[in-house]
Amino acid sequence: MNEDKFNHLADIYEKYRPSYPQKYVEDIIEKCHLNFESLVADIGAGTGILTRQLLHNNLKVVGVEPNPDMRKVLKKLETNKNFRAIEGTAEHTNLENNSIDLVVVAQAFHWFDKEKFKEECKRILKPNGSVWILWNQLDENEEIVKEQKRIDDQYTNRFQEVNGILSATKKEEKIQGFFKDNRYETKVVDNPLENNKERFIGSNLSKSYSLKKEDRNYNNYIKAFGEVFDKYSENGMVIIPNKTYGYLGKV
């Protein structure tokens, strides 16, 4: 599951990564007929960005996260009696057979072994359970997004590799063959990101391939993103077009 990709990124990930449209979360809960007795498994839960939104709707949630740094932050949510965090991967969740009403995967499916994860979902889901996969995706046609990608391409070694699996087109390809009979519901929801300079730079530092403080070109990397922000900001803010792509179905 590539659990080492986000080593030492938990704090910045937690602080700057965006959440998901709350109305869409509520629509999925209603569509799947979930209630306070339902158990949702957030697989690859990270620091719990989607987890918090599920708990806000009074669901019982178990967060499965393999990365120790991420899981340390995730476990802070255990102050909520409806939540527990466990160590596990998408392919080996350590959850019980037929115990889960809904499996959710936010911003993580592209790291999974699709076939092994599919088999794991079949094992842990109740007979009528579903899988909901979602991503936030910046509008790649926007000039500010193109400039962010140019900076990553210039400074990071893994940008091209990771960007190749993160584009909207590649995500659609990744989904193919996962759901039962290849039948699933797709929904795309506007989720624009309103950032001040700190949040704009922070979001760009939260990616798996972002430079870290110990990297030689880190200061130039930060400076480049700051210059892009200054170029496009108005009154100290930028609004970046972003959409949440969601896929819901049976396995």
Protein Blocks (a to p, Z undefined) as FASTA:
>chain_A
ZZmmmgoklmmmmmmpccddfklmmmmmmmnopafkbccddehklnommmmmmmmnopac
ddddfblklmmmmmmmmmpmkbccddddfklnopaehkbfbdcdehklmmpcfklmmmmm
mmmpcfkbccddddddddfkbmklmmmmmmmmmmpmklmmmmmmmgmklmmmmmnokagh
hiacdddddddddddfklmmmmmmmpfkbccfklmklmmmmmmmmmmmmmmpgehiacdd
dddddddddZZ
